[in-house]
Amino acid sequence: MLTGAALLGVGCARSASLSTSPSPYAAVINRGTSHHTGGGELGLARAHARPAKLESAVPGSRNARGPLDLADPGSRTPAARPGNALEELPPGDRPLDSNGLCPPDMASIDDHYCIDRYEGSLLEVLPNGDERTFSPFSAVEGRLVRAISEPDVMPQGYISGANAKEACARSGKRLCKAAEWRQACMGPEKRKYGYSDVNEPNRCNDTGRSPLGVLFRGETDAAKLYTWDKMNDPALNQLAGTLAKTGSHEGCANGYGVFDMVGNLHEWIDDPGGTFLGGYYLDTHVNGDGCSYTADAHEIWYHDYSTGFRCCADVAQ
């Protein structure tokens, strides 16, 4: 079992030597707050939070882009959706009268925009145009995939923000803006956890165990534990007590009918610098509680076992 002191020195952003080198953020992550916690041990938790002085401490940091405004839907301009993308979808994917102006796999947020009801999973698009299910435990680089949203499946981890954005676009959707994601998470009643203002452990998938601590329990050197390969090991999210199927925590929903926005997987949003929200199965508190959970210590190319996504879309015109 790793002690808290053994787990604090190394970040999980990709470095020049992916197998052994500590993150370029390592020097400042010790002063930050954590996100990977569970079972009484401090897993990777300090790695996904940006310390207050990170911009001045880390060369090449994003100090020019300004703070992410979670309260203002117009604080960032999202990438443009492909023209007429929803109209080009098969009839079964088009909006239904019973679901406002949104496709059937998406929830209508007051008819202002649409959001996937479930965390995203992927279909791989083959060279001949056929599609097949893509493994939720595999990294996406070099594969042509598109996003889908379905109940009772393992959602896609191991995905970067850049790959998530591309996958959404191939389905006529887009990543959510921060304010859109947060509004959908809090529900029409604007509750901190969506289902309530008070946390109810286990209502969402938010009390899992540390897969790194299980799979690599003999490793006591944090610099050797938090490597790119170990953080993206396909076995991590296949261990019992870790990732859950979409919608399997039936109480983890709100009045909009969206599931699992707190816990299960971090969810990338539309931030070119790299931000994911909502926490994951080991932590929904360290970087903010529930729907306010915000981690922005990684660039948009980053991924590990905890990073997932869901898509938004403009309402049909």
C-alpha positions as a LaTeX table, in Angstrom:
\begin{tabular}{lrrr}
\hline
Residue & $x$ (\AA) & $y$ (\AA) & $z$ (\AA) \\
\hline
Met1 & 0.00 & 0.00 & 0.00 \\
Leu2 & 1.42 & 3.39 & $-0.95$ \\
Thr3 & 1.53 & 6.10 & 1.65 \\
Gly4 & 0.34 & 9.61 & 1.00 \\
Ala5 & 3.90 & 10.93 & 1.17 \\
Ala6 & 5.00 & 8.49 & $-1.53$ \\
Leu7 & 2.32 & 9.66 & $-3.92$ \\
Leu8 & 2.63 & 13.42 & $-3.95$ \\
Gly9 & 5.71 & 14.33 & $-5.94$ \\
Val10 & 4.79 & 13.55 & $-9.53$ \\
Gly11 & 2.16 & 14.89 & $-11.87$ \\
Cys12 & 0.52 & 12.91 & $-14.63$ \\
Ala13 & 0.96 & 15.23 & $-17.59$ \\
Arg14 & 2.98 & 13.65 & $-20.38$ \\
Ser15 & 6.68 & 14.45 & $-20.32$ \\
Ala16 & 9.52 & 14.04 & $-22.78$ \\
Ser17 & 10.34 & 10.59 & $-21.45$ \\
Leu18 & 6.93 & 9.03 & $-21.00$ \\
Ser19 & 7.93 & 5.87 & $-19.22$ \\
Thr20 & 10.04 & 7.18 & $-16.35$ \\
Ser21 & 10.24 & 10.98 & $-16.22$ \\
Pro22 & 8.13 & 13.04 & $-13.85$ \\
Ser23 & 5.70 & 15.58 & $-15.24$ \\
Pro24 & 6.97 & 19.08 & $-16.06$ \\
Tyr25 & 4.33 & 20.17 & $-13.53$ \\
Ala26 & 5.89 & 18.10 & $-10.77$ \\
Ala27 & 7.64 & 21.01 & $-9.08$ \\
Val28 & 4.40 & 22.88 & $-8.52$ \\
Ile29 & 1.86 & 20.08 & $-8.18$ \\
Asn30 & 2.92 & 19.56 & $-4.57$ \\
Arg31 & 1.40 & 22.94 & $-3.76$ \\
Gly32 & $-1.86$ & 22.22 & $-5.55$ \\
Thr33 & $-4.94$ & 20.29 & $-4.64$ \\
Ser34 & $-5.69$ & 16.75 & $-5.62$ \\
His35 & $-8.19$ & 14.79 & $-7.65$ \\
His36 & $-7.27$ & 11.11 & $-7.54$ \\
Thr37 & $-8.22$ & 9.92 & $-4.06$ \\
Gly38 & $-9.75$ & 6.80 & $-2.67$ \\
Gly39 & $-9.53$ & 4.13 & $-0.02$ \\
Gly40 & $-7.74$ & 6.44 & 2.39 \\
Glu41 & $-4.69$ & 6.82 & 0.15 \\
Leu42 & $-3.76$ & 9.92 & $-1.84$ \\
Gly43 & $-3.37$ & 8.37 & $-5.31$ \\
Leu44 & $-2.80$ & 10.85 & $-8.10$ \\
Ala45 & $-4.90$ & 13.42 & $-6.53$ \\
Arg46 & $-2.66$ & 16.46 & $-6.77$ \\
Ala47 & $-2.01$ & 16.01 & $-10.46$ \\
His48 & $-5.18$ & 17.38 & $-12.07$ \\
Ala49 & $-5.47$ & 20.67 & $-10.19$ \\
Arg50 & $-3.66$ & 23.77 & $-11.34$ \\
Pro51 & $-1.95$ & 25.61 & $-8.46$ \\
Ala52 & $-2.63$ & 29.31 & $-8.21$ \\
Lys53 & 0.85 & 30.27 & $-9.43$ \\
Leu54 & 1.28 & 27.62 & $-12.09$ \\
Glu55 & 1.36 & 30.13 & $-14.96$ \\
Ser56 & 4.44 & 31.85 & $-13.57$ \\
Ala57 & 6.09 & 28.66 & $-12.35$ \\
Val58 & 5.88 & 26.54 & $-15.49$ \\
Pro59 & 7.51 & 27.62 & $-18.76$ \\
Gly60 & 5.09 & 27.84 & $-21.66$ \\
Ser61 & 1.99 & 27.86 & $-19.46$ \\
Arg62 & $-1.27$ & 29.33 & $-20.68$ \\
Asn63 & $-1.13$ & 32.61 & $-18.80$ \\
Ala64 & $-2.46$ & 34.56 & $-21.78$ \\
Arg65 & $-5.81$ & 32.85 & $-22.20$ \\
Gly66 & $-7.39$ & 34.13 & $-18.99$ \\
Pro67 & $-9.57$ & 32.33 & $-16.46$ \\
Leu68 & $-12.35$ & 29.98 & $-17.44$ \\
Asp69 & $-15.67$ & 31.59 & $-16.58$ \\
Leu70 & $-18.08$ & 28.86 & $-15.50$ \\
Ala71 & $-20.90$ & 31.33 & $-14.99$ \\
Asp72 & $-20.92$ & 32.95 & $-18.42$ \\
Pro73 & $-22.00$ & 30.75 & $-21.36$ \\
Gly74 & $-20.46$ & 33.28 & $-23.71$ \\
Ser75 & $-17.09$ & 33.43 & $-22.02$ \\
Arg76 & $-15.58$ & 31.13 & $-24.64$ \\
Thr77 & $-16.59$ & 30.74 & $-28.26$ \\
Pro78 & $-16.96$ & 27.05 & $-29.17$ \\
Ala79 & $-15.70$ & 25.58 & $-32.39$ \\
Ala80 & $-18.27$ & 25.87 & $-35.14$ \\
Arg81 & $-20.47$ & 22.84 & $-35.75$ \\
Pro82 & $-20.42$ & 21.34 & $-39.22$ \\
Gly83 & $-23.13$ & 22.92 & $-41.34$ \\
Asn84 & $-26.45$ & 21.02 & $-41.35$ \\
Ala85 & $-24.82$ & 18.20 & $-39.40$ \\
Leu86 & $-28.00$ & 17.10 & $-37.64$ \\
Glu87 & $-29.91$ & 17.13 & $-40.90$ \\
Glu88 & $-27.36$ & 14.74 & $-42.41$ \\
Leu89 & $-27.83$ & 12.17 & $-39.66$ \\
Pro90 & $-29.95$ & 9.03 & $-40.21$ \\
Pro91 & $-33.65$ & 9.51 & $-39.38$ \\
Gly92 & $-33.28$ & 7.58 & $-36.11$ \\
Asp93 & $-30.75$ & 10.11 & $-34.85$ \\
Arg94 & $-32.79$ & 13.21 & $-35.65$ \\
Pro95 & $-34.82$ & 15.22 & $-33.12$ \\
Leu96 & $-38.13$ & 13.83 & $-31.89$ \\
Asp97 & $-41.17$ & 15.96 & $-31.09$ \\
Ser98 & $-41.28$ & 14.35 & $-27.64$ \\
Asn99 & $-37.75$ & 15.50 & $-26.82$ \\
Gly100 & $-37.97$ & 19.18 & $-27.54$ \\
Leu101 & $-35.56$ & 20.16 & $-30.28$ \\
Cys102 & $-32.96$ & 17.50 & $-29.50$ \\
Pro103 & $-32.05$ & 14.06 & $-30.90$ \\
Pro104 & $-33.43$ & 11.09 & $-28.96$ \\
Asp105 & $-30.11$ & 10.27 & $-27.31$ \\
Met106 & $-29.78$ & 13.80 & $-25.95$ \\
Ala107 & $-31.61$ & 15.80 & $-23.29$ \\
Ser108 & $-33.06$ & 19.21 & $-24.02$ \\
Ile109 & $-31.76$ & 21.93 & $-21.73$ \\
Asp110 & $-34.73$ & 24.29 & $-21.82$ \\
Asp111 & $-34.67$ & 24.06 & $-25.64$ \\
His112 & $-31.50$ & 26.19 & $-25.63$ \\
Tyr113 & $-29.11$ & 23.34 & $-26.42$ \\
Cys114 & $-28.85$ & 19.57 & $-26.20$ \\
Ile115 & $-26.56$ & 17.31 & $-24.16$ \\
Asp116 & $-25.91$ & 13.58 & $-24.22$ \\
Arg117 & $-27.92$ & 11.73 & $-21.60$ \\
Tyr118 & $-25.01$ & 9.39 & $-20.92$ \\
Glu119 & $-21.24$ & 9.65 & $-20.90$ \\
Gly120 & $-19.84$ & 9.10 & $-24.36$ \\
Ser121 & $-18.79$ & 5.85 & $-25.94$ \\
Leu122 & $-17.33$ & 5.36 & $-29.42$ \\
Leu123 & $-17.82$ & 3.65 & $-32.74$ \\
Glu124 & $-14.79$ & 3.10 & $-34.94$ \\
Val125 & $-15.29$ & 4.10 & $-38.57$ \\
Leu126 & $-13.59$ & 1.60 & $-40.86$ \\
Pro127 & $-12.00$ & 2.44 & $-44.25$ \\
Asn128 & $-15.03$ & 1.00 & $-46.09$ \\
Gly129 & $-17.42$ & 3.17 & $-44.07$ \\
Asp130 & $-18.66$ & 0.39 & $-41.79$ \\
Glu131 & $-18.66$ & 0.97 & $-38.04$ \\
Arg132 & $-17.81$ & $-1.25$ & $-35.11$ \\
Thr133 & $-17.78$ & $-0.79$ & $-31.35$ \\
Phe134 & $-14.54$ & 0.69 & $-30.07$ \\
Ser135 & $-13.09$ & $-0.64$ & $-26.82$ \\
Pro136 & $-13.74$ & 1.77 & $-23.91$ \\
Phe137 & $-10.43$ & 0.64 & $-22.43$ \\
Ser138 & $-8.23$ & 1.63 & $-25.38$ \\
Ala139 & $-6.57$ & 4.93 & $-26.27$ \\
Val140 & $-7.91$ & 6.63 & $-29.38$ \\
Glu141 & $-4.84$ & 8.06 & $-31.15$ \\
Gly142 & $-4.66$ & 7.09 & $-34.80$ \\
Arg143 & $-8.20$ & 5.70 & $-34.95$ \\
Leu144 & $-11.18$ & 7.24 & $-36.73$ \\
Val145 & $-14.03$ & 7.25 & $-34.21$ \\
Arg146 & $-17.33$ & 8.99 & $-33.62$ \\
Ala147 & $-19.28$ & 9.57 & $-30.45$ \\
Ile148 & $-22.48$ & 7.86 & $-29.35$ \\
Ser149 & $-24.45$ & 8.03 & $-26.10$ \\
Glu150 & $-26.06$ & 4.83 & $-24.85$ \\
Pro151 & $-27.26$ & 3.37 & $-21.54$ \\
Asp152 & $-25.81$ & 0.25 & $-19.92$ \\
Val153 & $-22.40$ & 0.35 & $-21.62$ \\
Met154 & $-18.94$ & 1.13 & $-20.32$ \\
Pro155 & $-18.18$ & 4.74 & $-21.25$ \\
Gln156 & $-14.97$ & 5.69 & $-23.02$ \\
Gly157 & $-12.00$ & 6.48 & $-20.80$ \\
Tyr158 & $-8.44$ & 6.99 & $-21.99$ \\
Ile159 & $-9.51$ & 9.79 & $-24.33$ \\
Ser160 & $-7.97$ & 13.22 & $-24.82$ \\
Gly161 & $-9.93$ & 16.42 & $-25.15$ \\
Ala162 & $-8.77$ & 16.74 & $-28.77$ \\
Asn163 & $-9.98$ & 13.23 & $-29.65$ \\
Ala164 & $-13.27$ & 13.81 & $-27.83$ \\
Lys165 & $-13.87$ & 17.00 & $-29.78$ \\
Glu166 & $-13.28$ & 15.21 & $-33.09$ \\
Ala167 & $-15.51$ & 12.28 & $-32.09$ \\
Cys168 & $-18.38$ & 14.61 & $-31.21$ \\
Ala169 & $-18.01$ & 16.51 & $-34.50$ \\
Arg170 & $-18.26$ & 13.29 & $-36.51$ \\
Ser171 & $-21.71$ & 12.75 & $-34.99$ \\
Gly172 & $-22.90$ & 16.29 & $-35.70$ \\
Lys173 & $-22.26$ & 17.37 & $-32.12$ \\
Arg174 & $-19.60$ & 19.29 & $-30.19$ \\
Leu175 & $-18.02$ & 19.45 & $-26.78$ \\
Cys176 & $-20.00$ & 21.45 & $-24.26$ \\
Lys177 & $-19.03$ & 24.92 & $-23.12$ \\
Ala178 & $-18.29$ & 25.11 & $-19.41$ \\
Ala179 & $-21.48$ & 26.93 & $-18.50$ \\
Glu180 & $-23.57$ & 24.55 & $-20.62$ \\
Trp181 & $-22.07$ & 21.51 & $-18.94$ \\
Arg182 & $-22.52$ & 22.93 & $-15.47$ \\
Gln183 & $-26.13$ & 23.98 & $-16.07$ \\
Ala184 & $-26.98$ & 20.52 & $-17.37$ \\
Cys185 & $-25.26$ & 18.92 & $-14.38$ \\
Met186 & $-27.08$ & 21.00 & $-11.78$ \\
Gly187 & $-30.46$ & 20.38 & $-13.39$ \\
Pro188 & $-33.42$ & 22.74 & $-13.57$ \\
Glu189 & $-33.37$ & 23.04 & $-9.77$ \\
Lys190 & $-29.69$ & 24.20 & $-9.84$ \\
Arg191 & $-28.48$ & 21.70 & $-7.24$ \\
Lys192 & $-24.84$ & 21.19 & $-6.38$ \\
Tyr193 & $-24.87$ & 17.48 & $-7.21$ \\
Gly194 & $-27.74$ & 17.51 & $-9.68$ \\
Tyr195 & $-29.89$ & 15.20 & $-7.57$ \\
Ser196 & $-29.45$ & 17.32 & $-4.40$ \\
Asp197 & $-27.44$ & 20.07 & $-2.74$ \\
Val198 & $-26.22$ & 17.48 & $-0.24$ \\
Asn199 & $-23.80$ & 14.75 & $-1.23$ \\
Glu200 & $-25.09$ & 11.20 & $-0.90$ \\
Pro201 & $-22.12$ & 8.80 & $-1.20$ \\
Asn202 & $-22.71$ & 5.93 & $-3.61$ \\
Arg203 & $-25.70$ & 7.58 & $-5.25$ \\
Cys204 & $-23.28$ & 8.31 & $-8.08$ \\
Asn205 & $-20.15$ & 6.29 & $-8.83$ \\
Asp206 & $-17.99$ & 8.37 & $-6.50$ \\
Thr207 & $-16.56$ & 5.95 & $-3.93$ \\
Gly208 & $-14.56$ & 3.52 & $-6.06$ \\
Arg209 & $-11.15$ & 2.10 & $-5.28$ \\
Ser210 & $-7.78$ & 3.11 & $-6.71$ \\
Pro211 & $-6.95$ & 0.91 & $-9.70$ \\
Leu212 & $-3.31$ & 2.04 & $-9.69$ \\
Gly213 & $-3.01$ & 1.01 & $-6.07$ \\
Val214 & $-4.42$ & $-2.42$ & $-6.92$ \\
Leu215 & $-2.74$ & $-3.14$ & $-10.23$ \\
Phe216 & 0.68 & $-1.78$ & $-9.24$ \\
Arg217 & 0.55 & $-2.32$ & $-5.49$ \\
Gly218 & 4.21 & $-3.26$ & $-5.31$ \\
Glu219 & 5.38 & 0.04 & $-6.76$ \\
Thr220 & 6.41 & 2.53 & $-4.08$ \\
Asp221 & 8.29 & 5.02 & $-6.29$ \\
Ala222 & 5.83 & 7.67 & $-7.48$ \\
Ala223 & 8.08 & 8.58 & $-10.42$ \\
Lys224 & 7.73 & 5.01 & $-11.69$ \\
Leu225 & 4.03 & 4.73 & $-10.87$ \\
Tyr226 & 2.71 & 7.85 & $-12.58$ \\
Thr227 & 4.00 & 7.16 & $-16.07$ \\
Trp228 & 2.11 & 7.46 & $-19.33$ \\
Asp229 & 1.97 & 3.71 & $-19.86$ \\
Lys230 & 0.77 & 2.84 & $-16.37$ \\
Met231 & $-1.80$ & 5.65 & $-16.31$ \\
Asn232 & $-3.22$ & 4.33 & $-19.60$ \\
Asp233 & $-3.10$ & 0.63 & $-18.81$ \\
Pro234 & $-6.32$ & $-0.90$ & $-20.27$ \\
Ala235 & $-6.74$ & $-3.06$ & $-17.16$ \\
Leu236 & $-7.31$ & $-0.12$ & $-14.80$ \\
Asn237 & $-10.97$ & 0.54 & $-15.62$ \\
Gln238 & $-11.72$ & $-3.16$ & $-15.88$ \\
Leu239 & $-11.04$ & $-3.83$ & $-12.21$ \\
Ala240 & $-14.07$ & $-4.42$ & $-9.99$ \\
Gly241 & $-15.10$ & $-1.34$ & $-8.03$ \\
Thr242 & $-13.84$ & 1.16 & $-10.58$ \\
Leu243 & $-15.71$ & 2.29 & $-13.73$ \\
Ala244 & $-19.47$ & 1.68 & $-13.90$ \\
Lys245 & $-21.79$ & 1.26 & $-16.87$ \\
Thr246 & $-23.70$ & 4.32 & $-18.03$ \\
Gly247 & $-26.93$ & 4.88 & $-16.15$ \\
Ser248 & $-26.29$ & 1.99 & $-13.74$ \\
His249 & $-26.46$ & 4.44 & $-10.82$ \\
Glu250 & $-30.08$ & 5.30 & $-11.45$ \\
Gly251 & $-30.21$ & 7.96 & $-8.74$ \\
Cys252 & $-27.31$ & 9.87 & $-10.27$ \\
Ala253 & $-29.54$ & 11.98 & $-12.50$ \\
Asn254 & $-31.53$ & 15.20 & $-12.39$ \\
Gly255 & $-34.66$ & 16.83 & $-13.75$ \\
Tyr256 & $-33.17$ & 17.11 & $-17.24$ \\
Gly257 & $-32.72$ & 13.37 & $-17.44$ \\
Val258 & $-28.92$ & 13.32 & $-17.73$ \\
Phe259 & $-26.92$ & 10.66 & $-15.88$ \\
Asp260 & $-23.50$ & 10.33 & $-14.28$ \\
Met261 & $-22.38$ & 13.94 & $-14.58$ \\
Val262 & $-20.90$ & 13.63 & $-11.09$ \\
Gly263 & $-18.34$ & 10.87 & $-10.75$ \\
Asn264 & $-17.64$ & 7.84 & $-12.97$ \\
Leu265 & $-15.36$ & 9.67 & $-15.46$ \\
His266 & $-13.99$ & 13.17 & $-15.79$ \\
Glu267 & $-15.64$ & 14.88 & $-18.76$ \\
Trp268 & $-13.75$ & 17.08 & $-21.20$ \\
Ile269 & $-15.34$ & 20.40 & $-22.18$ \\
Asp270 & $-14.68$ & 22.87 & $-24.97$ \\
Asp271 & $-11.57$ & 24.59 & $-23.68$ \\
Pro272 & $-8.59$ & 24.69 & $-26.09$ \\
Gly273 & $-6.27$ & 24.76 & $-23.08$ \\
Gly274 & $-7.70$ & 21.58 & $-21.54$ \\
Thr275 & $-10.36$ & 21.34 & $-18.81$ \\
Phe276 & $-12.51$ & 18.50 & $-17.54$ \\
Leu277 & $-15.38$ & 18.67 & $-15.07$ \\
Gly278 & $-17.43$ & 16.55 & $-12.67$ \\
Gly279 & $-14.83$ & 14.36 & $-10.99$ \\
Tyr280 & $-14.54$ & 10.62 & $-11.40$ \\
Tyr281 & $-15.06$ & 7.44 & $-9.41$ \\
Leu282 & $-12.39$ & 8.26 & $-6.82$ \\
Asp283 & $-13.01$ & 11.96 & $-6.32$ \\
Thr284 & $-15.85$ & 14.44 & $-6.71$ \\
His285 & $-14.70$ & 16.97 & $-4.10$ \\
Val286 & $-11.03$ & 17.92 & $-4.14$ \\
Asn287 & $-11.26$ & 20.41 & $-7.02$ \\
Gly288 & $-14.77$ & 21.57 & $-6.17$ \\
Asp289 & $-17.90$ & 19.73 & $-5.10$ \\
Gly290 & $-20.05$ & 17.83 & $-7.57$ \\
Cys291 & $-21.05$ & 19.96 & $-10.55$ \\
Ser292 & $-18.47$ & 22.62 & $-9.67$ \\
Tyr293 & $-15.55$ & 20.18 & $-9.86$ \\
Thr294 & $-12.99$ & 21.67 & $-12.28$ \\
Ala295 & $-9.57$ & 20.30 & $-13.23$ \\
Asp296 & $-7.39$ & 22.21 & $-15.69$ \\
Ala297 & $-3.81$ & 21.11 & $-15.06$ \\
His298 & $-3.51$ & 19.21 & $-18.34$ \\
Glu299 & $-3.29$ & 20.14 & $-21.99$ \\
Ile300 & $-6.01$ & 19.04 & $-24.39$ \\
Trp301 & $-3.89$ & 16.17 & $-25.76$ \\
Tyr302 & $-3.67$ & 14.53 & $-22.32$ \\
His303 & $-5.53$ & 11.35 & $-21.36$ \\
Asp304 & $-5.51$ & 8.66 & $-18.73$ \\
Tyr305 & $-7.91$ & 6.04 & $-17.38$ \\
Ser306 & $-10.05$ & 8.70 & $-15.67$ \\
Thr307 & $-10.73$ & 11.00 & $-18.66$ \\
Gly308 & $-14.02$ & 10.70 & $-20.53$ \\
Phe309 & $-16.48$ & 13.01 & $-22.25$ \\
Arg310 & $-20.01$ & 13.70 & $-23.40$ \\
Cys311 & $-21.23$ & 15.85 & $-26.28$ \\
Cys312 & $-23.51$ & 18.84 & $-26.62$ \\
Ala313 & $-25.31$ & 20.07 & $-29.75$ \\
Asp314 & $-27.19$ & 23.12 & $-30.88$ \\
Val315 & $-30.96$ & 22.71 & $-31.07$ \\
Ala316 & $-32.41$ & 21.86 & $-34.48$ \\
Gln317 & $-33.41$ & 24.84 & $-36.58$ \\
\hline
\end{tabular}
